[in-house]
Amino acid sequence: MRLCKALRQNSARLSRFTTTIAPRSGRRHFADDRAAQHGNGQLTSDREDIFKIRPETKVVETVAGDLPLSPVMDPTYWEAVNRHQVPKAKPGKPLNSVERQLRANPFAKALGSKLRMCSLTRTRLPRALLQGFTLVAHPETGAPWFVPQSEMSDEDPADEETGAQDIAEAMGKLQQENAENAENEKNAESAPAAPQTPTSTTTVTSTNDDRSRGPSVYCLARRDLISAISTKGSGFDHAPKRFAGASQRYKSLTGKVVWRKDMDSCILDMMRQGIADDILYLSALCAENKRYYIVKCYGWDDVRYKYNGAILWFGEPEEDATSGRTRGEPGPFATFGVEKTDIQGTRYITSVAVHNMPMLLGSEQADRIRKEADTLNDGSIFMLAGRRTTDVQLKLWKLQCYLADYANV
């Protein structure tokens, strides 16, 4: 290594510097003497124990006396700052029977979700009972479209390819392109005519970042309310603008957002498709791995001997269909009372939700389940059992609330 010309080797002598520096070996004895003078035997080290932080009294104990505690050295300050930056731990196994019952109860899971406000009715409800929407950029035009976020899976590959575009960047490019086109048209008026060439459309590269989506807004999960948004003069036709103006970042898009006229039917099809796929998945687990997530019930009297879960009703039994006998089918929010006995021997009646599958899923999806599911091709009454079926039960209850006519309830 070459020496610096400004400081040669012969001139770099420690004797030239007259600053007195205490040797490392003598620092411990110096700290011990100062600690003995103050009568504190704990501060006897010049390294780890040279000072002690007392967050409860907001002081720092040193050999020179107590000093005020700086927020930079306060551990409680940094704990409060980093509290929300640490990812939440995954829920572990239930520790007792009460936790197991709560996790297997779809209604408790729905009520335990975060509270959100409906942007139209200003009603606060758990998020599981609301319909969420978000803005995404169209993959070809870049225009902001509202999509039902509650029915879209976060791990859906198709969603990453088509829906996860940056709204602000797309609209910025559109505005820039419009300005360039306007300037070109202005110059073209004064210039001689030239052969027209097709203009290139604005393309936005897709990203997998959650920040590329627009704001999340919520409204009541009711088909009549969502269909009223597409109806002029209903009083809710201004909802897309209100949804877009919920965030200051996307407030400039209030006049450019696109709302599908068949949004209520689109949401209904997505909800039915998701429920049918979940039931087919559970049926495959029962057939291949010998699980008991879907249990067949031999009549309504047999329901009391099964686990407490939602009942799936697929129409009249075969003997009734052949004989021409008709029975009353379950209506919206139908329940079935089951008598149970607790550990102490006391009898009580619990209500089990009954879902009319042809009415909820439609004839097409109901027939698809009966044909493709091995555990559902024989029988008309089935019960969902086990904690793994909680999500499906919650989706069925939400679909029933989405289709119900509350005027006659």
Secondary structure by P-SEA (a helix, b strand, c coil): ccccccccccccccccccbbbbcccaaaaaaaaaaaaaccccccccccccccccccccbbbccccbbbbcccccaaaaaaaaccccccccccccccaaaaaaaacaaaaaaacbbbbccccccccccccbbbbbbbccccccccccccccccccccccccccccccaaaaaaaaaaaaaaaaaaaaaaaacccccccccccbbbbbbcccccccbbbbccccaaaaaaaacccccccaaaaaaaacccccccccccbbbbcaaaaaaaaaaaaaaaaaaaaaaaaaaacccccbbbbccccccccccbbbbbbccccaaaaaacccccccccbbbbbbbbbccccccbbbbbbbbcccccccaaaaaaaaacccccccccbbbbbcccaaaaaaaaaaaaaaacccccc
